[in-house]
Amino acid sequence: MKKVILIAALLALGNVAQACEVITGTVTKVSDGDTFTLKTKTKTVQVRLAQIDAPEISHFGSPTQPFGKDAADSLREMIKGEKVSVEVQSVDQYGRTVGNVKMGKDNINAIMVEDGLAWVYREYVTDTGLIELENAAKEKGLGLWADENPIYPADFRKTNK
């Protein structure tokens, strides 16, 4: 009974429909290491990779974080021009669709963490396997973990407003 009430409440908020939705299209642009533009048959959507946070790149004159360009370049090389599916989790404060991105059987969110090109976004993580991938990348000193003092993107954003 509690489950039915919870689902009804989520439906009223519009969250269940979003959580079950999968959108598919072609990646037309990669903005940074965790954001891209997806062209579907009917619309163009800004997508933010769920549960991860890539190093920042310069936006509107702000500084670029170490490994920010590497993360953006890697994501671009992986998915630009490719067909991907997005398992929608939510829409963020900027109107971006937030989701888990798959290209075939590959989980793009996980690959970015595994390659040391993104942190697990601790505030939003639901997949504990991502934490394991991050720990392995740290141990191997991959990507941003090669830096002596990597700065979590949220902290970098706060100090560089």
Secondary structure as the mmCIF struct_conf table of DSSP 4:
data_model
#
loop_
_struct_conf.conf_type_id
_struct_conf.id
_struct_conf.beg_label_comp_id
_struct_conf.beg_label_asym_id
_struct_conf.beg_label_seq_id
_struct_conf.end_label_comp_id
_struct_conf.end_label_asym_id
_struct_conf.end_label_seq_id
HELX_RH_AL_P HELX_RH_AL_P1 LYS A 2 LEU A 13
TURN_TY1_P TURN_TY1_P1 GLY A 14 GLY A 14
HELX_RH_AL_P HELX_RH_AL_P2 ASN A 15 CYS A 20
STRN STRN1 VAL A 22 ASP A 32
TURN_TY1_P TURN_TY1_P2 GLY A 33 ASP A 34
STRN STRN2 THR A 35 LYS A 39
BEND BEND1 LYS A 41 THR A 42
STRN STRN3 THR A 44 LEU A 49
TURN_TY1_P TURN_TY1_P3 ALA A 50 GLN A 51
STRN STRN4 ILE A 52 ASP A 53
HELX_LH_PP_P HELX_LH_PP_P1 ALA A 54 GLU A 56
BEND BEND2 HIS A 59 HIS A 59
TURN_TY1_P TURN_TY1_P4 PHE A 60 GLY A 61
HELX_LH_PP_P HELX_LH_PP_P2 SER A 62 GLN A 65
TURN_TY1_P TURN_TY1_P5 PRO A 66 PHE A 67
HELX_RH_AL_P HELX_RH_AL_P3 GLY A 68 ILE A 79
TURN_TY1_P TURN_TY1_P6 LYS A 80 GLY A 81
STRN STRN5 LYS A 83 VAL A 91
TURN_TY1_P TURN_TY1_P7 GLN A 93 TYR A 94
BEND BEND3 GLY A 95 GLY A 95
STRN STRN6 THR A 97 MET A 103
TURN_TY1_P TURN_TY1_P8 GLY A 104 LYS A 105
STRN STRN7 ASP A 106 ASN A 107
HELX_RH_AL_P HELX_RH_AL_P4 ILE A 108 GLU A 114
TURN_TY1_P TURN_TY1_P9 ASP A 115 GLY A 116
BEND BEND4 LEU A 117 LEU A 117
STRN STRN8 TRP A 119 VAL A 120
TURN_TY1_P TURN_TY1_P10 ARG A 122 TYR A 124
HELX_RH_AL_P HELX_RH_AL_P5 THR A 128 LYS A 140
TURN_TY1_P TURN_TY1_P11 GLY A 141 GLY A 141
HELX_RH_3T_P HELX_RH_3T_P1 GLY A 143 ALA A 146
BEND BEND5 ASP A 147 ASN A 149
HELX_RH_AL_P HELX_RH_AL_P6 PRO A 153 THR A 159
TURN_TY1_P TURN_TY1_P12 ASN A 160 ASN A 160
#
